Amino acid sequence: MHPRVLLLSFTGFFVSTSIFMISPMFSVYAYSYVGASAVEVGFISAAAFLTALFIRIPFSVGLKTEYFHVALIGGLVANSVALAGYGISTSIPTLLFFRIMHGAAVALDYTLMLTLSSMIAPGQTNTTSSIESYSTSLALGLVMGPALGSLLLAFIDLRMLMFISSAVSLGAIVSGILFARSIHGFWYGLQVGRIRMKDVARLLRSRRVMAPATTYFSFTLAYGAFIAYIPLRARIDLMITDQGITTLFLTYYLIVFLARLFIGRLRKRFGSVKLLYAALTMAALGLIISSLAPAYPVLVLGFMMTGVSHGLIFPITASVAARTTPPDLRNLGNAAYLTSFDVGNIVGPSITSLLVGFAPISFSVSVMALSPLLGLLTVPVIRRLGIP
């Protein structure tokens, strides 16, 4: 692995670990520690993604290539501050403020890291390999975060866990600074010129970005409902403890990691298109099982199925967007692609929160399984882009 890819992967690992130490329990924290209602939980969860939605593309249009590393460090610092801010929050407005800050940090960090992973390894084959290595490091953080959270919750409460996750995020700042030093002035000759509004409009109309983005959106719509309300359902309906919930997510993200670890072999054997069909189908089934599970073992099965789909859909659709977007528009293309994640995580919890006002959480979440099933209709468009 190229040293720059390794440093970027370490940065992604620490970011992912710090966020997912607390992400599975954020809705429970807002409900039990800050006093948010079940309806308010959905809107607070969505606030981070609403912020990201409004800043991803503007930053990508205005940010020059030579300042990518500076913006990355700024986002890493904001991530650390926001995580600590959750810990000091005792009211909904304070929690909402830090949630918005966190959304801005995540928007900067994940967009830039995805773009940089494709820029520091020239060549289409190396680009795909670099993105897969980076996404695998994120998945490893997805496993480590809940594992640490589950272990620590045996000794501390959720509020203290927020502070510890902030301390873990300092590792991302250190590795991010080392990565920034390694790429200073080194861009393989690629300098992105001024991006005009017609470039933005042309890219947003292009199937090269919108096909993988729409496919990813169909998953994230369901995932947004899953991450916001399944932990709450586990607590309220099944009486599962905080540690039990984090253990569920440890299983979930372990499956995500394993799926990404073997995605190269799976892609060679079955092809990207067949994997997308399978992953979207499993996402729908996993969400239905998780939302209707009568007991813990069945809930584990739902988590595992959803985890497989999560592990496959992101790296496949991200590599499609990167490979089919011109290098000088790649950061903008990645921003447009990742905007689908923001929109899905806004609309998913918001729709579910409205349904929760009239129906049980289990039914409200299961309705969202329609989204990945509809996403199956977008996969043939990806095939027509020449993706096997």
C-alpha positions as CSV (number, residue, x, y, z in Angstrom):
1,M,0.0,0.0,0.0
2,H,1.3,3.5,-0.9
3,P,2.4,5.4,2.2
4,R,0.0,8.3,1.4
5,V,-2.9,5.8,1.1
6,L,-1.9,4.3,4.4
7,L,-1.8,7.7,6.2
8,L,-5.2,8.6,4.7
9,S,-6.5,5.2,5.8
10,F,-5.4,5.8,9.3
11,T,-7.1,9.2,9.3
12,G,-10.3,7.6,8.1
13,F,-10.0,4.9,10.7
14,F,-9.8,7.3,13.6
15,V,-12.6,9.5,12.3
16,S,-14.8,6.5,11.8
17,T,-13.9,5.0,15.2
18,S,-14.7,8.2,17.1
19,I,-18.0,8.8,15.3
20,F,-19.3,5.2,15.6
21,M,-18.4,4.9,19.3
22,I,-21.4,7.1,19.9
23,S,-23.4,7.0,16.7
24,P,-25.4,3.8,17.5
25,M,-26.4,5.4,20.8
26,F,-27.0,9.0,19.8
27,S,-30.8,8.6,19.6
28,V,-30.8,6.9,23.0
29,Y,-28.6,9.7,24.4
30,A,-30.8,12.4,23.0
31,Y,-33.9,10.7,24.4
32,S,-32.6,9.6,27.8
33,Y,-30.0,12.1,28.8
34,V,-31.1,15.4,27.0
35,G,-34.8,14.9,27.2
36,A,-35.8,14.8,23.5
37,S,-39.1,13.2,22.5
38,A,-39.2,10.3,20.1
39,V,-40.4,12.7,17.3
40,E,-37.6,15.2,18.1
41,V,-35.0,12.5,18.0
42,G,-35.6,12.1,14.3
43,F,-35.2,15.7,13.5
44,I,-32.1,16.2,15.7
45,S,-30.5,13.2,14.0
46,A,-31.3,14.6,10.6
47,A,-29.8,18.1,11.5
48,A,-26.2,16.9,10.9
49,F,-27.1,15.7,7.4
50,L,-29.1,18.8,6.6
51,T,-26.0,20.9,7.3
52,A,-23.8,18.6,5.2
53,L,-26.3,18.9,2.4
54,F,-25.9,22.7,2.2
55,I,-22.1,22.9,2.4
56,R,-20.8,19.9,0.4
57,I,-21.2,21.3,-3.1
58,P,-20.5,25.0,-2.3
59,F,-17.2,24.0,-0.6
60,S,-16.3,21.7,-3.5
61,V,-16.9,24.6,-6.0
62,G,-14.9,27.2,-4.1
63,L,-12.1,25.1,-2.6
64,K,-8.9,24.9,-4.6
65,T,-6.9,21.7,-4.8
66,E,-3.9,23.1,-2.9
67,Y,-6.1,23.8,0.1
68,F,-7.7,20.4,0.4
69,H,-5.3,19.4,3.2
70,V,-6.0,22.6,5.1
71,A,-9.8,22.1,4.9
72,L,-9.3,18.4,5.9
73,I,-7.5,19.4,9.1
74,G,-10.2,22.0,9.9
75,G,-12.9,19.4,9.6
76,L,-11.0,16.9,11.8
77,V,-10.7,19.5,14.5
78,A,-14.4,20.4,14.2
79,N,-15.3,16.7,14.5
80,S,-13.4,16.5,17.8
81,V,-15.0,19.6,19.2
82,A,-18.5,18.5,18.3
83,L,-18.1,15.1,19.9
84,A,-17.0,16.8,23.2
85,G,-19.9,19.2,22.7
86,Y,-22.4,16.3,22.8
87,G,-21.0,15.4,26.2
88,I,-21.6,18.9,27.7
89,S,-25.1,19.2,26.2
90,T,-27.9,19.3,28.7
91,S,-30.6,20.9,26.5
92,I,-32.0,20.3,23.0
93,P,-30.7,23.7,21.6
94,T,-27.2,22.9,22.8
95,L,-27.3,19.4,21.4
96,L,-28.7,20.7,18.1
97,F,-25.9,23.3,17.8
98,F,-23.2,20.6,18.2
99,R,-25.1,18.3,15.9
100,I,-25.0,21.0,13.2
101,M,-21.3,21.5,13.7
102,H,-20.7,17.8,13.5
103,G,-22.6,17.7,10.2
104,A,-20.3,20.3,8.7
105,A,-17.2,18.5,9.9
106,V,-18.4,15.1,8.5
107,A,-19.2,16.8,5.2
108,L,-15.7,18.2,4.8
109,D,-13.9,15.2,6.1
110,Y,-15.6,12.4,4.1
111,T,-15.8,14.4,0.9
112,L,-12.1,15.3,1.0
113,M,-10.9,11.9,2.1
114,L,-12.8,10.2,-0.7
115,T,-11.5,12.6,-3.3
116,L,-7.9,12.4,-2.0
117,S,-8.0,8.6,-2.0
118,S,-8.7,8.7,-5.7
119,M,-6.1,11.5,-6.4
120,I,-3.1,10.1,-4.7
121,A,-3.1,6.8,-6.7
122,P,-3.2,7.6,-10.4
123,G,-4.6,5.2,-12.9
124,Q,-8.1,3.6,-13.0
125,T,-7.0,0.3,-11.4
126,N,-5.0,2.1,-8.6
127,T,-7.9,4.5,-8.0
128,T,-10.4,1.6,-7.4
129,S,-7.8,-0.1,-5.1
130,S,-7.1,3.1,-3.2
131,I,-10.8,3.7,-2.7
132,E,-11.4,0.1,-1.5
133,S,-8.4,0.4,0.9
134,Y,-9.8,3.7,2.3
135,S,-13.4,2.3,2.6
136,T,-12.0,-0.8,4.4
137,S,-10.3,1.5,6.9
138,L,-13.6,3.2,7.5
139,A,-15.2,-0.2,8.0
140,L,-12.5,-1.2,10.5
141,G,-13.4,2.0,12.4
142,L,-17.0,1.0,12.2
143,V,-16.1,-2.2,14.1
144,M,-13.7,-0.7,16.5
145,G,-16.1,2.2,17.5
146,P,-19.0,0.1,18.7
147,A,-16.5,-2.5,20.2
148,L,-14.9,0.3,22.4
149,G,-18.3,1.7,23.2
150,S,-19.7,-1.6,24.3
151,L,-16.7,-2.3,26.5
152,L,-16.6,1.2,28.0
153,L,-20.3,1.2,28.8
154,A,-19.7,-1.6,31.3
155,F,-17.9,1.1,33.4
156,I,-19.1,4.5,32.3
157,D,-22.3,6.2,31.2
158,L,-23.2,7.6,27.8
159,R,-22.2,11.2,28.6
160,M,-18.7,10.1,29.5
161,L,-18.5,8.1,26.3
162,M,-19.0,11.3,24.3
163,F,-15.9,12.8,25.9
164,I,-13.8,9.6,25.3
165,S,-14.9,9.5,21.6
166,S,-13.6,13.1,21.3
167,A,-10.3,12.0,22.7
168,V,-10.1,9.1,20.2
169,S,-10.7,11.6,17.4
170,L,-7.4,13.3,18.3
171,G,-5.7,10.4,16.5
172,A,-7.3,11.5,13.3
173,I,-5.9,15.0,13.7
174,V,-2.4,13.6,14.2
175,S,-2.5,11.3,11.2
176,G,-4.3,13.9,9.2
177,I,-1.5,16.4,9.8
178,L,1.1,13.8,8.8
179,F,-0.9,13.0,5.6
180,A,-1.2,16.7,4.8
181,R,2.6,17.1,5.1
182,S,3.1,14.2,2.8
183,I,1.0,15.6,0.0
184,H,2.0,19.3,0.3
185,G,2.7,20.4,-3.2
186,F,2.2,16.9,-4.6
187,W,-0.8,16.4,-6.8
188,Y,0.5,14.3,-9.7
189,G,0.3,17.5,-11.8
190,L,-3.5,17.8,-11.2
191,Q,-4.6,21.3,-10.4
192,V,-8.3,22.0,-10.5
193,G,-9.2,25.3,-12.1
194,R,-12.1,27.5,-11.4
195,I,-15.3,25.5,-11.5
196,R,-18.2,27.3,-13.2
197,M,-21.9,27.0,-12.4
198,K,-22.4,25.3,-15.8
199,D,-19.9,22.6,-14.7
200,V,-22.1,22.0,-11.6
201,A,-25.3,21.9,-13.6
202,R,-23.7,19.6,-16.2
203,L,-22.4,17.2,-13.6
204,L,-25.7,17.1,-11.7
205,R,-27.4,16.1,-15.0
206,S,-24.9,13.5,-15.8
207,R,-25.7,9.8,-15.3
208,R,-22.0,9.2,-14.4
209,V,-22.7,10.7,-11.0
210,M,-26.4,10.6,-10.6
211,A,-26.8,6.9,-11.3
212,P,-24.5,5.7,-8.5
213,A,-25.7,8.6,-6.3
214,T,-29.4,7.6,-6.7
215,T,-28.6,3.9,-6.0
216,Y,-26.7,4.9,-2.8
217,F,-29.6,7.3,-1.9
218,S,-32.0,4.4,-2.0
219,F,-30.0,2.6,0.7
220,T,-29.3,5.7,2.8
221,L,-33.0,6.5,3.0
222,A,-33.5,3.2,4.8
223,Y,-30.2,3.5,6.7
224,G,-31.2,6.9,8.1
225,A,-34.4,5.4,9.5
226,F,-32.5,2.4,10.8
227,I,-29.7,4.3,12.6
228,A,-32.2,6.8,14.2
229,Y,-35.0,4.5,15.3
230,I,-33.9,0.8,15.6
231,P,-31.7,1.6,18.7
232,L,-34.7,3.4,20.2
233,R,-37.0,0.5,19.4
234,A,-34.5,-1.9,20.9
235,R,-34.5,0.1,24.1
236,I,-38.3,0.8,24.3
237,D,-39.9,-2.3,22.8
238,L,-37.4,-5.1,23.6
239,M,-35.8,-3.5,26.8
240,I,-32.3,-4.1,25.6
241,T,-29.6,-2.3,27.6
242,D,-27.2,0.3,26.3
243,Q,-24.4,-2.2,26.2
244,G,-26.6,-4.7,24.4
245,I,-27.4,-2.1,21.8
246,T,-23.8,-1.3,21.2
247,T,-23.0,-5.0,20.9
248,L,-25.7,-5.2,18.2
249,F,-23.9,-2.5,16.3
250,L,-20.5,-4.1,16.9
251,T,-22.0,-7.2,15.0
252,Y,-23.4,-4.9,12.3
253,Y,-20.2,-3.1,11.6
254,L,-18.1,-6.3,11.8
255,I,-20.2,-7.6,8.9
256,V,-19.7,-4.3,7.1
257,F,-15.9,-4.6,7.5
258,L,-15.9,-8.3,6.4
259,A,-18.0,-7.4,3.3
260,R,-15.5,-4.6,2.4
261,L,-12.5,-6.8,3.1
262,F,-13.7,-9.4,0.6
263,I,-15.3,-7.0,-1.9
264,G,-12.5,-7.3,-4.4
265,R,-12.9,-11.0,-4.7
266,L,-16.7,-10.8,-4.8
267,R,-16.5,-8.1,-7.5
268,K,-14.3,-10.4,-9.6
269,R,-16.5,-13.4,-9.2
270,F,-20.0,-11.8,-9.5
271,G,-19.4,-8.3,-10.9
272,S,-20.6,-5.0,-9.5
273,V,-24.1,-5.0,-10.9
274,K,-25.0,-8.4,-9.5
275,L,-23.6,-7.4,-6.1
276,L,-25.7,-4.2,-6.1
277,Y,-28.9,-6.2,-6.9
278,A,-28.1,-8.6,-4.0
279,A,-27.1,-5.8,-1.6
280,L,-30.3,-3.7,-2.1
281,T,-32.5,-6.8,-1.7
282,M,-30.7,-7.6,1.6
283,A,-31.0,-4.0,2.8
284,A,-34.8,-4.2,2.4
285,L,-35.1,-7.6,4.1
286,G,-32.7,-6.6,6.9
287,L,-34.7,-3.5,7.7
288,I,-38.0,-5.4,7.8
289,I,-36.5,-8.1,10.1
290,S,-34.9,-5.5,12.4
291,S,-38.0,-3.4,12.7
292,L,-40.4,-6.4,13.4
293,A,-38.0,-8.7,15.4
294,P,-39.8,-10.1,18.5
295,A,-36.6,-11.0,20.2
296,Y,-32.8,-10.3,20.4
297,P,-31.6,-13.3,18.2
298,V,-33.9,-12.2,15.3
299,L,-32.8,-8.7,15.7
300,V,-29.2,-9.8,15.3
301,L,-30.1,-11.5,12.0
302,G,-31.7,-8.2,10.7
303,F,-28.6,-6.3,11.7
304,M,-26.3,-8.8,9.9
305,M,-28.3,-8.6,6.6
306,T,-28.3,-4.8,6.7
307,G,-24.6,-4.8,7.4
308,V,-23.8,-6.9,4.3
309,S,-25.7,-4.4,2.2
310,H,-24.0,-1.5,3.8
311,G,-20.6,-3.0,3.3
312,L,-21.1,-3.5,-0.4
313,I,-23.1,-0.6,-1.7
314,F,-20.9,2.3,-0.7
315,P,-17.5,1.2,-2.2
316,I,-19.2,0.0,-5.4
317,T,-21.2,3.1,-6.0
318,A,-18.3,5.4,-4.8
319,S,-15.9,3.8,-7.3
320,V,-18.4,4.1,-10.1
321,A,-18.7,7.9,-9.4
322,A,-14.9,8.3,-9.2
323,R,-14.1,6.3,-12.3
324,T,-16.7,8.0,-14.5
325,T,-16.0,11.6,-13.4
326,P,-13.3,13.7,-15.1
327,P,-10.3,14.3,-12.7
328,D,-10.7,18.1,-12.7
329,L,-14.3,17.7,-11.5
330,R,-13.7,14.7,-9.1
331,N,-14.1,16.6,-5.8
332,L,-17.3,18.2,-7.1
333,G,-18.5,14.8,-8.4
334,N,-17.8,13.2,-5.0
335,A,-19.6,16.0,-3.2
336,A,-22.6,15.5,-5.4
337,Y,-22.4,11.7,-4.9
338,L,-22.1,12.0,-1.1
339,T,-25.0,14.5,-1.0
340,S,-27.2,11.5,-1.6
341,F,-26.1,10.2,1.8
342,D,-27.0,13.6,3.4
343,V,-30.4,13.7,1.7
344,G,-31.1,10.0,2.6
345,N,-30.2,10.7,6.3
346,I,-32.4,13.8,6.3
347,V,-35.5,12.3,4.6
348,G,-35.3,8.8,6.2
349,P,-35.4,9.9,9.9
350,S,-37.8,12.8,9.0
351,I,-40.4,10.5,7.3
352,T,-40.0,8.0,10.1
353,S,-40.5,10.6,12.8
354,L,-43.7,11.7,11.1
355,L,-44.9,8.1,11.0
356,V,-44.0,7.6,14.6
357,G,-46.5,10.3,15.5
358,F,-49.3,8.0,14.3
359,A,-47.9,4.4,14.3
360,P,-45.5,2.2,16.4
361,I,-41.8,2.6,15.7
362,S,-41.7,-1.0,14.3
363,F,-44.2,-0.3,11.6
364,S,-42.8,3.1,10.8
365,V,-39.3,1.8,10.2
366,S,-40.5,-1.2,8.2
367,V,-42.2,1.1,5.7
368,M,-38.8,2.5,4.8
369,A,-37.8,-0.9,3.3
370,L,-39.6,0.2,0.2
371,S,-36.6,2.5,-0.6
372,P,-33.9,-0.1,-1.4
373,L,-36.4,-2.1,-3.4
374,L,-37.1,0.9,-5.6
375,G,-33.3,1.4,-5.8
376,L,-33.2,-1.8,-7.8
377,L,-34.6,0.2,-10.7
378,T,-31.4,2.4,-10.9
379,V,-28.9,-0.5,-11.2
380,P,-29.5,-1.0,-15.0
381,V,-28.4,2.6,-15.5
382,I,-25.1,1.8,-13.9
383,R,-24.7,-1.2,-16.2
384,R,-25.2,1.1,-19.2
385,L,-22.2,3.2,-18.0
386,G,-20.1,0.2,-18.9
387,I,-19.7,-1.1,-15.3
388,P,-19.8,-5.0,-15.4
